[in-house]
Amino acid sequence: MTRRRILLVEDEPGLRRTLKDLLASSGYAVETSGDGADAQDRAEREAFDLVVLDVMLPSRSGFDVARGLRKNGIQTSD
């Protein structure tokens, strides 16, 4: 069975680490980013089942990342 891939985008390192550990312990393959522009770039290059975005991020807000991904036709898996 293939593990579902999650891109977790959170700029606070402690919270990012805690959330990653919790999701990974539930069986998800978790990739992380702490920056909006980096997250958008990665989500456009790699396939993720879910992208979890913080709203307030360095370089680009979570809202802007979500809009950019949708504008570029990026969809998460079913």
C-alpha positions as CSV (number, residue, x, y, z in Angstrom):
1,M,0.0,0.0,0.0
2,T,1.4,3.4,-1.0
3,R,1.6,5.9,1.8
4,R,-0.3,9.2,1.2
5,R,2.1,12.2,0.7
6,I,1.5,15.4,2.6
7,L,3.3,18.7,2.1
8,L,3.2,20.5,5.4
9,V,3.9,24.2,5.2
10,E,4.6,25.9,8.5
11,D,7.3,28.5,9.3
12,E,7.5,27.8,13.1
13,P,10.1,25.0,13.4
14,G,8.8,23.5,16.6
15,L,5.2,23.3,15.4
16,R,6.4,22.0,12.0
17,R,8.4,19.2,13.7
18,T,5.5,18.3,16.0
19,L,2.9,18.1,13.2
20,K,5.3,16.2,11.0
21,D,5.9,13.6,13.7
22,L,2.2,13.2,14.4
23,L,1.3,12.8,10.8
24,A,4.2,10.4,10.2
25,S,3.2,8.3,13.2
26,S,-0.3,8.0,11.5
27,G,1.3,6.5,8.4
28,Y,1.7,9.5,6.1
29,A,4.8,10.4,4.2
30,V,5.4,14.0,5.2
31,E,7.5,16.6,3.4
32,T,7.9,20.0,5.0
33,S,8.6,23.6,4.0
34,G,8.8,26.8,6.0
35,D,8.4,29.2,3.2
36,G,5.5,30.0,0.8
37,A,7.5,30.4,-2.4
38,D,9.4,27.2,-1.7
39,A,6.2,25.3,-1.0
40,Q,4.5,26.5,-4.2
41,D,7.6,25.5,-6.2
42,R,7.7,22.0,-4.6
43,A,3.9,21.5,-5.0
44,E,4.2,22.3,-8.7
45,R,7.1,19.9,-9.2
46,E,6.0,17.0,-7.1
47,A,2.7,15.1,-6.6
48,F,1.1,15.4,-3.1
49,D,-2.2,14.0,-1.8
50,L,-2.6,16.9,0.5
51,V,-1.0,20.4,1.1
52,V,-1.5,21.8,4.5
53,L,-0.7,25.6,4.5
54,D,-0.1,28.0,7.3
55,V,-1.7,31.4,6.4
56,M,1.2,33.7,7.5
57,L,4.4,32.5,5.8
58,P,7.6,34.2,4.7
59,S,7.7,35.3,1.1
60,R,4.2,34.3,0.1
61,S,1.0,33.8,2.2
62,G,-0.7,30.4,2.4
63,F,-3.7,32.0,0.6
64,D,-1.4,33.2,-2.2
65,V,0.2,29.8,-2.5
66,A,-3.2,28.1,-2.7
67,R,-4.4,30.6,-5.4
68,G,-1.2,30.1,-7.4
69,L,-1.5,26.3,-7.3
70,R,-5.1,26.3,-8.4
71,K,-4.3,28.9,-11.1
72,N,-1.6,26.6,-12.5
73,G,-3.9,23.6,-12.5
74,I,-2.2,21.8,-9.5
75,Q,-4.7,19.4,-7.9
76,T,-4.1,17.2,-4.9
77,S,-4.9,13.5,-5.4
78,D,-8.3,12.0,-4.7
